[in-house]
């Protein structure tokens, strides 16, 4: 049973590494999305101020 346990440990650490790599990419994408969201909101505010004045 030891080699099965070793294989399981190896595959689970590979999964963890893959997951961490993926979440890094997701974080970058999320950052880019929230950044453009901020810019959009700023433009929206500026536009609404122009229309109200």
C-alpha positions as CSV (number, residue, x, y, z in Angstrom):
1,X,0.0,0.0,0.0
2,X,3.0,2.4,0.4
3,X,3.5,3.0,-3.3
4,X,-0.2,3.8,-3.7
5,X,0.1,6.3,-0.9
6,X,3.2,7.8,-2.5
7,X,1.4,8.1,-5.9
8,X,-1.5,9.8,-4.2
9,X,0.7,12.2,-2.4
10,X,2.6,13.1,-5.6
11,X,-0.6,13.6,-7.6
12,X,-2.2,15.7,-4.9
13,X,0.8,18.0,-4.7
14,X,0.7,18.2,-8.5
15,X,-2.9,19.2,-8.3
16,X,-2.1,21.8,-5.6
17,X,0.7,23.3,-7.8
18,X,-1.6,23.4,-10.8
19,X,-4.4,25.0,-8.8
20,X,-2.0,27.6,-7.4
21,X,-0.7,28.4,-10.9
22,X,-4.3,28.7,-12.2
23,X,-5.4,30.9,-9.3
24,X,-2.4,33.2,-10.0
25,X,-3.7,33.7,-13.6
26,X,-7.2,34.1,-12.3
27,X,-6.0,36.8,-9.9
28,X,-4.3,38.7,-12.7
29,X,-7.4,38.5,-14.9
30,X,-9.6,39.6,-12.0
31,X,-7.2,42.5,-11.4
32,X,-7.5,43.6,-15.0
33,X,-11.2,43.3,-15.0
34,X,-11.7,45.3,-11.8
35,X,-9.2,47.9,-13.2
36,X,-11.3,48.4,-16.3
37,X,-14.4,48.4,-14.2
38,X,-13.0,51.3,-12.2
39,X,-12.2,53.2,-15.4
40,X,-15.7,52.6,-16.6
41,X,-17.2,53.8,-13.4
42,X,-15.1,57.0,-13.5
43,X,-16.1,57.7,-17.1
44,X,-19.7,57.1,-16.1
45,X,-19.5,59.5,-13.2
46,X,-17.8,62.1,-15.4
47,X,-20.5,61.8,-18.0
48,X,-23.3,62.0,-15.5
49,X,-21.8,65.1,-14.0
50,X,-21.6,66.7,-17.4
51,X,-25.3,65.9,-18.1
52,X,-26.5,67.2,-14.7
53,X,-24.6,70.5,-14.9
